[in-house]
Amino acid sequence: MFDSFLLESIINGLLLGGVLALLALGLNLVFGVIDVVWICYAELVMVGMYAIFFLYVYYEVPLAGAIAAAVLGVALLGMILHRFVIEPVLGTAPINQLLVTGGVLFFLQAAATLAFGIEFRNIGIRMPVVEFGDMFFSFARILAFATALVGVLLLWLFLTRTYLGTAIRAISQDREIMPLMGVDPRRIYLITSAIGGGMAGVAASLLVLQYDVHPAIGLSFGPITFMVCVMGGLGNMLGGFVAAFIFAQFISVGGYLFQIEWGYVIAFCFFIAMMFVRPKGLFSR
């Protein structure tokens, strides 16, 4: 017999994958070009969510304006992060880079806690639920799924159809030779950091419609985003995009067959097993 609830969980897994894919795109872009993992990437999303909340709720900025300001603000924060935190440790041991970005993670969490407290805040917008037969889907997740598809398409067009995009792809392939070809690596790194931060702002604008804002919200998505990127192959944007949907299916279908907590356990077990078989990721080259 046809199980509509199983189909609903599969489709919800696809929608959840859209959220994870959007988060993974920015992190993979930064790693692929600069070769540094932003452990604090999810905290940039948290900053964007707080920015949208206060602009929309307290200062009564229209939602579209609040989202645009948050995206630009987080893009600027990404540039500041690279200029003052990442750039001084470029060329050092990878553990130093992980430690400094981990320090930024705890700094942003502590700063948000001191500034805003530990209260859960909500922008108060209730998104509709889409009903199709006996199945129900979150419109916010549908919006996130569509945004992820548009985001990967625009990013692909930018990387393949523009001079800056070509320079970004080239410098990710050979960092030593590109300065001899007239490309300024520092400028490309700053632009890449701004794009990565801007994508974190876009993700924040979608997550703030679904979740409450609080200082530890990054912990809900940071580890999963990192595992998705590793599963797809760090720096491989297409691989991370596909891996996000694979990971989300384990969470959603596993939660349907057992319990939602077991869905995450099954997804993590698959990730660990995959690391033994393909330690560089499913789509690494």
N, C-alpha and C positions, 0 to 999 in steps of 0.2 A: 504494500500500500504506500501511496505517496505521503511522505512526512513533511507537511508544510512547515513545522517548527524547525526541522533540520535545515530546510531551504532558507528559512528566516535567519538562522544562525550563520549560515554560509554567507549570505548577503551582508549581514551585519559585520562579519569578519572582513569582507571587502571594504566596507565603509570605515571600519577601524583602521584597516591598512592604509587608507588615504591619509589619516591623521599621522600615523607613524612614518609614512613615506615623506610627507612634507617636512617633518622634523629631521629625517635622515638626509634629505637633499642638501640642506645648508651645511650640516656637519661634514658630509662627505666632500662637498666642494672645498671647504677650508682645508681638510686633510690632504686632498688630492693635489692641491696647489702648494700649500705652505709646509706640508708634512708635519703638522702639529695637531694633535687631537684636543679639541676644546672640551675638556671634562665639564666645564661650567656652561655648556651650551644651553641646557635646559633652564639654567638660572637667567639667561638672557630672555628666554620666553617668559619667565616669571616677571621680569622687569617690564616687559611689554604688556602683560596682562594688568599689572598694577597701573601702568600709565593710562591704558584704556579705561579702567575702572574710575580713576579719579577725574580724568578729563570728561567722561560721560556723565558720571553721577554727581560729582561735586561742582564742576565748572560748567556743566550743562552744554558741553560741546557736542554738536551732532555726532552720531556714532561714526559716520563715514570720516568726518574730520578727526575724531579721536583715533581711529584706526590708522589713518594716514600719518598723523603725528607720531604715533607709537612706532610704526614701521621705520620712519625716518630717524627717530630717536634711538631705536635699537641698532639701526645701521651705523649711526654715529658711535654708539657704545662699542660696536664691533671693531671700528677703526681705532678707538682709544685703547681697547684691550690689546690689539696687535701692537700699536706703537709703543706703549709703555710697559706691557707685560711680556708679550710674545717675542718681539724683536730683540730684546736684550739677551734672550736665551737661545736664539736661533743658532744652530751649529754646535750646541752643547749636547750632552747626553740626553736621550729621550726621557729618562726619569726626571730630569730637571724641568722639562717642559710639562710633564704630567703634574709635577708638584706645584708649579706656579699656577696652572689653570685650576688645579684642585684648591689651591689657596683662594683664588678668586671665587670659586663656588661657595666656600664657607664664609667669605667676606660678604658676598651679596645676600646670602641667607641671613647672616647676623644683622646686616644693615637693614634688611627688610623687617626683621623681627623688632629691632629697636625703633624703627620709624613708624611702623604700622601695627605692631602687636601681632598676636597669634590668631586674631579673629578671622573667620572665614567670611569673605565678602562676595557679593553677587551683584552683577550689573542690573538684574531685575528684568531681563528680556527672556520671555518664555517662547522658545521656538516650537512650532507645531510638530506633531507626530504624523508621519505619512502612513496611511492605512491602505494596504493592498490585499484584498481578500481577508484571510485570517492572520496576515503578517503586519507587523508594525515596525517602522523605521524612523530613526531620529533625523529630522530635517537638517539639524546642525551637522551631523555626520555626512549626510548626502552632500551638503555644501562643502565640507572639508574634502571629501573625495573628489568632487569636481575641481576644487581649487588645486589639489595635488596634481591632477592631470594637466590643468592649464599651466601650473608652475613648472612642471618638468618639460612641457612643450616650449614655453617661453625661454627657459634656461638653455635648452638644446639649441633653439634658434640663435640665442645670444652667443653661445660658445662656438657655433659653426658658421654664423653669418656676419659677424662683426670683427673688426680688427682687434679690439680688446679681448673678445672671446677667443680668437685665435692665439693671441699672446698668452692668455691664461692656460690654454691647452698645451701650448709649446713649453712654457716654463714648468708645467707639471711633469713633462716628459724629460727635460734636460735643463736643470737649474744652472749648471756651470756654463753652458755655451750661450745661453740667451743674452747675457749682457754684451757679448761680442757681436750679436745681431742687432744691437740698438734698442733692446728692451730693458727698461729700468725695473729690476725685480722689486724694489721697495714700493714703487707705485702700483705694480700689479698685486702685491701682497695686500696693500691697503684697500684696493678696489675689491679684491676677493673677500676680505674681512667685512667690508661694508655690505656686499651682497649676501654673505652668510648671516650677518646680523639682521639684514632686512628680511630674510626668509624666516628667521626666528620671530621677527615682529609679525609677519603674516600668520605664522602658526599660532602666535599669541592671540591674534584677532579671532581665530576660529575656536581655540580652546576656551576663551573667556565666555563664549556663548554656551558652553557645555559644562564647565566646572567652576567651582568657587575659587576665588583667589586667596592664597595664603602663602607665607614665606617658604613652606616646604613643598609647594606644588611641583617644583622641579624634580623632586625625588620620585614622583609618580611616573615621570616620562624619561628622565635622564638615563637610568640604567637600561631601559628597554630600547631607547634610541641608539645607545652605544652598541648593544648586542645586535640590533638590526644592521647597523653599519658593518660590524665585524662579520656577520653572517653573509652579507652581500659582497664583502671584500672592501676593506677600508680604502676610500678614495674612488671607488667604483660607483658612480652615481646611479647608473642603470641597475647595477647589481643590488644596491641598497634599496632602490625603489621596488624591485621585485621581491626582495627578502622581507620588506615590510608587510606585504600581503601574505606571504607564507607564514610569518610569525603570527600575524593577526588571526589567520585561520586556525592555528593551533589553540590560541586563546579562546576564540569564539566557539568553535565546534567542541573543543575539550570541555568548555564550560557548559555547553548544552548536554553533552553525554554524561557528565559527572556533576561538578559544581564549578562556579566561576573561578574559585581559588585553584581548583585542580587544573583548569585551563591554563593558568599561568605556570603551574608546576610542569605540565606536559610540554609547554613551549620552552621552558628553561632546560628541561631534560633533552629535548631535541637539539637545542643549541649546544649543550655540552657534548652530546654524541657527535654532532657535526664537526666540532672542533678537533676531535680525534681523527676524523676521516679527511676533512678539508680545513686544516688549521688556518689557511689564508683566506677562507671564505668560499662560498659556493660558486661565485662568479669571478674569482681572482684569476688574473692572467700572468 
